[in-house]
Amino acid sequence: MKKLVLLRHGESIWNKENRFTGWTDVDLTPKGLKEAQNAGRLLREHGFIFDQAYTSVLKRAIRTLWVTLDEMDQMWIPVHLSWRLNERHYGALQGLNKAETATKYGDEQVLVWRRSYDIQPPALTINDDRYPGNDLRYKELANQDIPLTECLKDTVIRFLPYWNDVIAPQVQSGSRVIITAHGNSLRALVKYLDGIPDQEILNCNIPTGVPLVYELDDHLKPIRNYYLGNPLEIQEAMQAMTNQGKSKI
Ligand SMILES: O=C(O)[C@@H](CO)OP(=O)(O)O
């Protein structure tokens, strides 16, 4: 049996301000740092040891990984960064407040933009300051790989090659792996691992800073998965995420 740990970054400044974030490189809040420490503590207390770590090129995920590994005294393990683990690109919604957007366009529309599988939010143009093609960290990317917007399906399509070619072979060969990434890029992986149908992924919300442990068989099919932490607090965090996109709670 193989174990894989997925960890969404701790609370970010834009999580706190309830703004669509996507590829915007915002940092953690003090609460987010605490969540990362807590994740590291839980993993240490449960005896987890990692051989390889994977994260995105966004500082909220990178810093969460650093703090988690620091807490576990495992900062020396190899850390691999890839844009393919980035958050889903939120297009022209990036920077907008989610509740204000719901007041303007309706809760239903915001739910579609946030959680539908294959409907993209409105796109950026390449002249927009938020266009990732002007950011040095993406200079090696082909133009067609630089998103102007993404739905979850697009995120699955760009995440899976990295999973299949890089991470899965490591897990298969016995490496103990932690992936620190984002709400929607992890939903993309969870959808794939658990074979969740397109219509049902809408109900999947991954809370910040809570380790999600997957036990996998030799073919990397999930046997079971579970969060480390207080079940009540995890439920409340999931409900709070759902409420972020509502005009009134
Ligand atoms: O804004 C974002 O990039 C994501 C994650 O924080 O939000 P949501 O949960 O609305 O998809």
The ligand as an SDF file (V2000), in Angstrom:
LIG
                    3D

 11 10  0  0  0  0  0  0  0  0999 V2000
   -9.8480   32.1640   -5.8180 O   0  0  0  0  0  0  0  0  0  0  0  0
   -9.3120   31.0760   -6.1130 C   0  0  0  0  0  0  0  0  0  0  0  0
   -8.3250   30.9910   -6.8480 O   0  0  0  0  0  0  0  0  0  0  0  0
   -9.9220   29.7920   -5.5730 C   0  0  0  0  0  0  0  0  0  0  0  0
   -9.1720   29.2370   -4.4060 C   0  0  0  0  0  0  0  0  0  0  0  0
   -8.9680   30.1650   -3.3900 O   0  0  0  0  0  0  0  0  0  0  0  0
  -11.2250   30.0810   -5.1550 O   0  0  0  0  0  0  0  0  0  0  0  0
  -12.5370   29.1810   -5.3290 P   0  0  0  0  0  0  0  0  0  0  0  0
  -12.6410   28.3340   -4.1090 O   0  0  0  0  0  0  0  0  0  0  0  0
  -13.6170   30.2050   -5.3950 O   0  0  0  0  0  0  0  0  0  0  0  0
  -12.4100   28.4000   -6.6090 O   0  0  0  0  0  0  0  0  0  0  0  0
  1  2  2  0
  2  3  1  0
  2  4  1  0
  4  5  1  0
  4  7  1  0
  5  6  1  0
  7  8  1  0
  8  9  2  0
  8 10  1  0
  8 11  1  0
M  END
$$$$
